[in-house]
């Protein structure tokens, strides 16, 4: 193709043209095949070309392509909301639909602020979040995120958010500190910050249940989120969990926090909710949060043109039906364990693989210069970018990132294959990844 008018992510890169997808594979205009081992950005949870979802999208477009939610609701949005509420734990039973995960975080922050206003608690204005987190690229979401290199260019535009250390045992635990001991200390950091700010001024704590892109599939240590839940309750702070990447079944339960035994006040969804067949995100809140608005002003002071888009909702509803009818959540747990075991078997003794971690089909490897000290490679080497390029040349799509250690240094490789990935496909992914690791890391 000749140069066109698209403003691409990189103005210097010349990317091949993707023309079709089939299962775990993508094909470009030259006919070359790629194994999509990361679902783009942990999005394509059913792979590509699922006929049931395509049929649902087509049928919805033929019947009704768009309405504004100020005038109408739709069967698709009502049915999808009912399904999400039925799959969510506790009293998480009201759903606000958005067009993306970033938009969901924006809406969640506004909802948290309005919740306190409805309760005549207008002094609650502070948000606490964690370093090495990612919540999206809109300004509110970016402010709540802890990715240093993403934030830096826009710092003057961002609201003030307090950032505490993440729950990241491999990087932040002290020598000899057990996961449980470390979890208590990590949770205590939240309480310290609430007290420092003044508990009557804090409106919400925002965290990814399993940290995705910025730190590389970091799950919470046992007990951490339960302690966070208790701290938030004692101080009247809303607990917002970002499950845009790790939710919607990616880790083997509809919400990943189910595995930690906690129910947040608000949770955000995206990516795997619609599996890429249409853009969609969601904010799910408890009946308590909803009732504060319903019994107060009666309207969330927020809204966007494509809220609850009928085609997006129809696509997501079909995706969730396919997952349920195929028993794919159980399969994610099984194949996630298989992937973790394959990674450990192949890379567990590698001198430059410091940690292999994850939950379900969200798995990552952290690359280090020295295993004993956990020292990262020089960031100037851009190992994560070199790994992406090398894997791509071999027909493998992976999702690496830099800044794993402190937002500037450190490298990891993230894998997020579809929920219906086969054992043979897992084997091919690990084999090709091994070739990439051998090519880009020192021997």
N, C-alpha and C positions, 0 to 999 in steps of 0.2 A: 504493500500500500504506500501511496505517496503521503508526505506529511500533511496533516489535516489541521483542524482547528480545536481539537480537544486539549484542554489544559490538564495534562497528565501529572501524576504525583511527582515524577522526576522529569524536568524539562529536557534532560539530556538522554534519557533512556529510550531505546527503540524496542518496544515490546511486541511480541508476536500477537496475532489476532486470534483469540479464542473463538471457535465456531460451533462447537457442540460439546455436550457432556453425556456420559453414560456410566451410571454407577459411580465408582470411585475414580473414574477417569475423565480427564478433559482432553480435547483435541484442538490443535491450532489449524490455521489455514493451509499449512504445508502437509497436514495429515499426521503430524507428530503427536504421540500420546504421552500424557503426564499422569502420574498417580497423585491424586489430591489427598495428601496425608494430613492436611491441616484444615480442610474445609474452607479455604480462603483465610478467614479469621475465626475459625471454629463456628462457622455458619452452616455449611452444607451437611447437616446431620443425617440426611437420608441419601446422600450422594446426589447425583444428577440424573434428570430425566425420569423421575418417578411418575408413572402414568396416572395414578389415582389423584395426586396433587394437581397435576396439569389439567386433568378433567375438571376438578373442582374450580380451579381458576377460570378456565374457559367458560364453564357454566355460569359462574357469577358475573363475568364480564358481559355475557350475552343477556343476562337478566337485568343487571343494574351495576354500572361501573363506579358511580360516585354519588354520595349525598353529603350535605353539611350537617354535622351533628347538632347544630342549633335548630334544625327543623325536623329531623327524622332520626330514628334508630334503624337497625337492620337485623334480620334474622341471623346473619353471619356473626355480627358482633355480640349479640345476645347469647347465642349458642357457644361461642368461643369463651366468653366471660364465665358462663356457667360451668364449662368444662375446666377452666383454670381454677375457679373457686373450688370445684369438687376435688381437684388434685392437690390443692394447697393445704398445708397443715393449719390447725388452730382456727382462728376467726379471720384468716386472710380470705375475704370473700367479695371484695369490690375491686373492679378492674378498670383502669383508665388506659386506653390504647393510644399509642404514639406511632411515629414513623421510623423510629430508630432507638437504639439503646441510649445514645447521648441525650435525645429528647426525653427519654424516660427519666434519666437522672435529673434533668432540669425540672420536670414536672414533680418529681419526688421532693426536691428541695423546696419548691414553692408550696407543695401540700404540707410539708412539715412546718413551715413558717405559718401558714394559714391555720393549721390545727391549733397552734398555741394562741393565735389571735382570737380564734373562735372561743377559746376558754379564758379570754381576758388576761392572757399571760404574755403581753406584748414585749416584755423585756427579753424574751428568749430569741436571740438573734445569731448566736455563734454556732458554727459547724465545726466539728472535729472529724478529721479523716486521718489517713495513714500515708506515710512515705512509701515509695515504691508501689503505688497503686495506680490504676487507670480507670477512670469513670466516663471517658468520652472527650470529645474535642470542642464542644460548644463551651462558651466562656464559664458558665456555672459548673459544668462537669469538669472542665479543665482545672478550675480553682479547687475543686474537691479532690482532684487527683494528685498523686505524689510523684509524678514522673518529671524529674528535673529538666531534662532536655526538651520535653514537650511544653513545659510551662514557661521557660525562660524568655522566649521572644514576646510573650503576651503578659508578663508579670504586671505591668502598669494597668492592665485592663481587668485584672482578676479581683474578685471579692476576697476579703481576708478570711482564710480558713486555717485553723490550727492543725498542724500535722504532727502526729506521734509516730513512733517506730511501728513497723508492721509485726505481725506474728509470724516470724521467719526463723525457725529453730536453727537451721543449718548455718545461717549468717549471724544471728544475734544472740544465741545462747552462750552462756559463759562455760568455761571448761568444766566438765563433769555435771553440768546442770541437766536434769532429766527434762523430757518434754513437758511433763506436768508442772514441774517447778518453774520452768521457763514461762509456761502459759500463765501462771499466776502473776509473774512479774510483768509480762506483756500487758495483761489486762489491767494491772495496777497503774500502768502508765496512763491509761485512759482516765481512771478516777483522779489521778493527780492533776491532769490537765483540766478536768471539769472543775475541780476545787480551785485551781489557779484562776480560771476565768470567772468563777462564781457560778454555782450550779443553776442559779435562777436566771442566768443569761444564756445557757446552752440549749439549743433547740434540737440538735440531732448529731448522732455519730454515724458516719458512712464508711462501709467497708465491703470489699469483695469477700464473699465466703471462701472461695478459692481464688487467690490472686492469679490473674491470667497472663496478659501480655507483658507487663513490665518486669515481673520477678520470675515468671515461668512456672505456672501450675503449683503454687505453694498452698497446701491445705493447712487449715488451723490445727494446732496441736490439741489433743484431747482436753476437754474442759474449758478451753479458752472462750469460746463463744457463749457458753453458759454463764461464765463469770461476767462477760460483757453485758449479757442480758440483765443480770442482776444489778450491775452498776447503773445501767440506763434506767431501770425501774426505780431504784432508790433515789435517783436524782431527777426524775421526771423528764428524761431525755429520750427522744424517739430513736429507735434502732433501725437504720436503713441498711439493708443488705443488697449489694449490687450482684445480681446473678445473670447479667446480660450474657456473659461468656460461659459461666459454669452451670447455669440453670437450664430449665427446659429439658432435663434428662441427660445432659452431657456427662454427669458423674454417676448416673445409675439410679437416681431418684429424681422426681420432677423438680423439686428444689433441693439443691445440694445441702442446705442447712438442716434438712430433715435428718441427715446422718449425724448431725451435731446435737440433735435434740432441742433445737431452739426455734421459736417463731418470732420473726422480726415484726415491727409495726408496719413497715413498708418494705417491699422487695421489688426490684426492677428486673425485667426480662427483655430479651431481644434475640439476635443471632439465631439460635436453634429453635426459637418459637415458630418462625416461619420457614426455617431451613433454606433461606435464600430465594424461595420461589416468589416472594413479594417482600418489600420492606415492611417491617412491623416491629414495634416494641410495646412494652406494657409496664404499668405501675400497678401493683397489687397491694391494697392496704387492708388493715383489719377493720372490723365493723366499728370499733371504738373510734378510729380515726375518721372513718366515713361519717359516723353519726355526729361527730363534732361539727362537721360542715353542714350536714343535712339539717340538723336541729338549730344551727346558727344562721349564717347568712344564706345558706341554701344553694350556694354555687361556688365551685372552685374558680378562683380568679386567674384562669389560665385557659388556653385553648389554641389550637393550630388548625390550619386548613384541612390537613389530612388525618386528623384524629379519627380513629376507628374506621379507617378506609375499608369499604366492604370487600374489595378484592383481596386486600391484605389479610383481613379477618377470615375470609373463606379459605385462603391458602393455609393459614396457620391452623385453622380448625381441621383441615384435611391432614396436615402434617401430624398433628397430635392424635388423630384417629389412626393413622398408619402406625405410629409408635405404639399405641395401646393395643391394637388388634394383632400386631406382630410380636408382642411381648418383648419389645426392644429395650425396655429399661433393665430387665433381668439380663438381657444379652450384653448391654453396656457394662454391667458389673463383671460378667464373665470375661468378655474380650478385653476389658480394661486391665484385669488381672493378668491376662495372657500377654498383653503388650508390655506391661511393667516387667513381667518375668523375662520376656525376650530382651528388653533393654538392659536389664541387670546382667543377664547371661552374656550378652555381647559386649557391654561397655562397663560392667561393674568393676573391673580391674584396670580399666584404661587409665594411664597416668595423668591424663588431662580431662577426665570426666570426674568432677568433684561430687556431684549429687544427682541422683535420679529420683524424681518425685512426681506426685500427681494424685488424681482421684478419678476413677472411671476412665473414660476415653479422653481425658485431658492430662497429658503426660509431658514431662520436660526433662532435659539434661542440662546441667550447668557446666560450662567449660572453664577450666582453671589452668593456670600455668604450673601450679604446684599443689598437689592434693593435700599434703601435710599441713601447709599453712593456709590453704584455701585462697592463695593469692591469685587474683584474676590476671588475664593477659593484658598487655598494654592496649588501651582503648584505641590507639592510633592504628592498630592492626585491623580493626573492624572485622574480627573473626566471624561474627554473626552474619554480616553481609556477605563475606566470602563463602560461608557455608550455604547461604541461600542460593547464591549464584552457581556454586558447584553442583548442588543438588538439582537445581533447575536444569543444568546441562545434562544431567543423567536421567531427566524425566521424572523427578520427584519434587513435589511442592511441600515445603516445610515452612514454619512460621517462627523464625529466630528473632531475637531482639538484643540490644545492648543496654547498658546501664543497670544490669541486674543487681549489682552490689550496693551502689549508692546513687543511682540515677545517671551516672556518668561512665563508670567502668564496670566490666563484667559482661559475660555473654551467655546466652542460653538458647536452646533449640526447643520449640514447642510443637507437639504433635496433637492433632484432634481429628482423627479419621471418622467417617460416618458410623452411626450406631449399628449398621448392618454389615460392617466390614467383616471379611472372612479371614480364617486362619492363614490361608495362602497369601492373601493381600497383606496381612500383618508381616508375614515372613519377607515379602518383597520390599516392604517399607524399611524394615530393619536392615536388610542386606544392602539396599541402596544408601541408606544413611551411614552405614559402616564405611562404604567406599568414600563418601563425602568426608567423614571424620578423619579417615586416613589421609585424604588429600590435603586438608586444610590445617590439620594440627601437626605440630612437630612430632617426630617419631621418638 
